[in-house]
């Protein structure tokens, strides 16, 4: 994702999240616009936002898909290429 896209989408994402408690309908509109704008270039982000909109409309907790979208925007969605070292005790 380009830095310019990331900055714009992060602003839009933040705006929508801020609307979530006070006006869920406004948040849905903002998220839907973001979903449409990201559909072609960033389908994973678009899907995460779509999942959040679905949860909001169903009056369910949208935290998981919103976190997924945020991680994509932060660029932290990469898979681990190794297993972490076990640090627990049996």
C-alpha positions in Angstrom: 0.0 0.0 0.0 1.4 3.4 -0.9 2.0 5.9 1.9 -0.5 8.3 0.3 -3.2 5.6 0.2 -2.4 4.5 3.7 -2.7 8.1 5.1 -6.0 8.8 3.3 -7.5 5.4 4.3 -6.4 5.8 7.9 -8.1 9.2 8.1 -11.3 7.8 6.6 -11.1 4.8 9.0 -10.5 7.0 12.0 -13.4 9.3 11.0 -15.7 6.3 10.7 -14.6 4.7 14.0 -15.2 8.0 15.8 -18.8 8.1 14.5 -19.5 4.5 15.6 -20.9 5.2 19.1 -22.7 8.5 18.5 -24.1 7.7 15.0 -23.8 4.1 13.8 -25.6 5.0 10.6 -23.0 7.6 9.8 -20.3 5.2 10.6 -21.8 2.6 8.2 -21.9 5.2 5.5 -18.3 6.2 6.1 -17.1 2.6 6.2 -19.1 1.7 3.1 -17.4 4.5 1.1 -14.1 3.3 2.3 -14.9 -0.2 1.4 -15.9 0.8 -2.2 -12.7 2.9 -2.6 -10.4 0.1 -1.5 -12.2 -2.8 -3.3 -10.1 -2.9 -6.4 -6.6 -2.1 -5.1 -6.8 -3.5 -1.6 -9.4 -6.3 -1.5 -8.3 -7.6 1.9 -8.9 -4.2 3.5 -12.2 -3.9 1.7 -13.3 -7.3 3.0 -12.4 -6.5 6.6 -14.4 -3.3 6.3 -17.3 -5.1 4.8 -17.2 -7.6 7.7 -17.3 -4.7 10.1 -20.3 -3.1 8.4 -22.1 -6.5 8.4 -21.5 -6.8 12.2 -22.6 -3.2 12.9 -25.8 -3.7 10.9 -26.5 -6.9 12.8 -25.8 -5.1 16.1 -22.9 -7.3 16.8 -19.4 -6.4 18.0 -17.4 -5.2 15.0 -14.1 -5.2 17.0 -12.5 -8.2 15.3 -13.0 -7.0 11.7 -12.1 -3.4 12.7 -8.9 -4.7 14.2 -8.2 -6.7 11.1 -8.7 -3.5 9.0 -6.5 -1.5 11.3 -3.7 -4.0 11.1 -3.9 -4.0 7.3 -3.7 -0.2 7.4 -0.7 -0.4 9.8 0.9 -2.9 7.5 1.2 -5.5 10.3 -0.7 -8.3 8.7 2.3 -10.4 7.6 2.5 -14.0 8.5 5.3 -15.2 10.8 7.9 -17.2 8.9 9.1 -18.9 12.1 7.5 -20.1 15.3 8.2 -18.0 18.4 10.5 -19.6 21.0 8.5 -21.4 23.8 9.0 -19.5 27.0 6.4 -21.2 29.2 6.8 -24.0 31.6 5.1 -27.3 31.6 
